[in-house]
Amino acid sequence: MSRRSFPNNARRAAPKRRKAGPLMWLARIAALPVLAWTLGLIWFSLTLPGPAPLAVKSDGVVVLTGGAGRFRRGLAVVEAGAARRMLVSGVGEKTSRRQLAAAFGVATRRLRSTDLGYEAVDTRSNAEETARWVAKHQYTSIRLVTSASHMRRARLELSRVLPPQVKVLSDAVPSEPKAPGLAFEYSKWLLRRGALLAGAA
C-alpha cells in the first residue's frame, strides 16, 4: 500500500507548543535586571576614562590615595605647570611630607606645593575634603587624579559637594583591573548614583 493511501487522520499530529506558564514569565522578568546590569558593566568597562593632556591647565590637582601611579601623576602635573598646588587626599594621620617623599623616592623639596589631607577615609569623604580645599584656595578648576575604574564614582561624589561653577578635569591613571574588581566598582557606582537620585546625602 502506498503512503498516500493512509487516511489523513492516521498521520501523526505535530506536537503543539507549550504556552509559557507563570514560572517561566517570572524567570524572564527576573532575568531583565541581570541583563541590564551586564550590559551596563560592558559599557562601563569599554568607556573607562584616560589621562588628560598636561597642556590643559587647572588651578589645582587632587590626588586620591589608594592606587599605584596616582601620586607620581599628580607630581608630574604640578611640575609641568598644569596646576599650582596638589592635594593628596586620604593619607595616614601620621604621614608627613618627608615620609611621603621617602616612600616614593623623591626629594622633599618637590612637595613644597603639596597639601596632605588627613580626614578622608573613603570616596565620599575624599570629595568633602576636596571641597574644603577648593574653597580655601578659591579655585574654580581642578584636575582629579585617580584610577580609571574609580573615576566615575569619584566625580559623582564631587558633583554632590562642589559648586557647579568649579570645573573638574578627569585625569585617570591607566590600570588593568580584574573582572571581579571592575564589576564591584561598577556596582558601587551604580548603587551610589541611584541613592543620590533618590535624594540620599
N, C-alpha and C positions, 0 to 999 in steps of 0.2 A: 504494500500500500504506500502511495507517495505521501510526502509530508503535507502536501496541500489538502489531502483528503480528511485530515483531522478537523473536527469542528472547532470553531473559534474559541468556545468556552473551555476547550480542553487544554488550550495553551496556558502555560504558567503565567500568572499575572505578575507584573512588575511590582517590586516592593515599594510601598508608599513611604515617603519621607516623614520622619517623626517631627512633630512640632516641638519647638523649644519649650521646655517646661519652666516653671518658676525658678528652680535652682539654676538652670542654665542662664536665664536672664540676670539673676543675681550675680553669677560668676562674671558675666560680661560687664555688668555695671561696675563691679569691684575692680576689674582689670583696667578701667579707664584712668583712674588716678595713677596707677603704676606706669601705664603707657605715657601719660603726660609727664610724670617725673623723669622717666627715662629719656624722652625727647628733650626735656629741659636740660638734663645733665649733658647730653650730646652738644646742645647749643652752648652751654656754659664752658665746656672743655675746648670747643673749637673757636671760641671768641675771647680767649684769655688775653688781657692787655699786655703790651710790651713796654720797653723802656721809652722814655721821652728824649728827644734831642737835647743836648746840652746847650744848644744855641737858643733855646726857649728859656727866658728868664722869669723868675718868680721872686717875691720878696724874701721868702724863707723856704726851707726844705724840712720836712718832718719825716723822720725815720722811725718806723715801728719795729721794736725788737722782736726777735723770735725766729729769724730765718737767716741762712747764710747769704752773704753778699750785700745785705741791706746797708750796714754801716759804711762799708767801703764805697758803695754807690753814693750815699749822702755826702761823704767826704769829698768825693770826686766832683760832685755838683758844686759845693762851696768853692773848692779850689779852682774850678773852671770859671767862676764868676757868675754862675747861673742862679745863685741865691746868696743873700747876705749873711744869714745865720742858719744854723741847723739845730733842730730839737730832736734828741734821741728819747723817744717816749717809752717808758716801761722798764727802765734799768733797775738793778737791785739797789736797795736803800743804802747800802754801804759802798757802792761803786763810785769812784772818783774819776776825774778826767785822766789822771795819771794811770790808774788801773786800767781804764778803758783803752788808753793808748798802748799800754804794755801788752794787753790781750791781743791787740791787732797788729802789734809790731810797728807802730808809727810814733813819731816824735810828739811829745805832749804839746809843743807849740803849735802843732797843726790843728789843735782843738780849741784855739783861742776864741773862735766864734761859734762854739758848740755849747748848747744848754742841755743839761741832763734832767729828764723828767722822772721823778721817783714815785708818783702817785698812781700810775696806771697799772692795772693787773690783767686787763682783758681789752678786747677791741672797743667796747663801749667806753671804758674809762680812758683809753688812748685818745678817743675823739674828744672827750671832755677836757683832758689835759691839753690837747692841741688847741682847742677853742680858747682856753685861758691864755695860752702863749701867744696866739694870734692877736687877741685883744690887747695884751700887754704891749706888744710891739706895734700895734695898729697896722697890721699887714692887710693888704687887700688881695694877695695871691700867695698860694703856697704850692710846693711840689710835694706830692705824697709818695714816699718810697716804702714799698712792702712787696711781698711775693705776689706773683701773678694770680694765683688762686685765691689769695686773701683780699685782693684789691677791691672787688665789688662790695664786700661786706664792710671793709674799712671806709669806703666812700659813702656807703649807706648811713653809717653811724655819724660821719662828719656832716652829712646833709641835715641831720637832726639837730645839731648844735651850732653850726657855723652860720653867720649871717648870709643871706642869699647873695650879697654883693661880693663875697670872698670867692675868688676863683680857685679851683683845685685842679692841679695838673697831675694826672696819673703817671707815675714813673715806676713801672713794675720790674722787679728783678726776675729774670727768667729762671724757671725751675721746672723740674720734671716730676711732679707729684705722682705717686702711685694711685691706681684707680680707687681703692678704698678711701684714701685721704682726700682725693678730689670730690668723691661722692659725699663725704662727710662735710666738706667745706661748702659745697653746693646746697646741701640740706640746711645747714646753719644759716646761710644767706637767705634761702627761701623762707624759712620759718621766721627769721627776724624781719624780713620785708613784709610778710603777712601780719606780724604783730604790730608793726608801725602803721600799716594801712588800717588796722583795726583800732588805732588810737592809743596803743601802748607806748609808754615812755621808753 
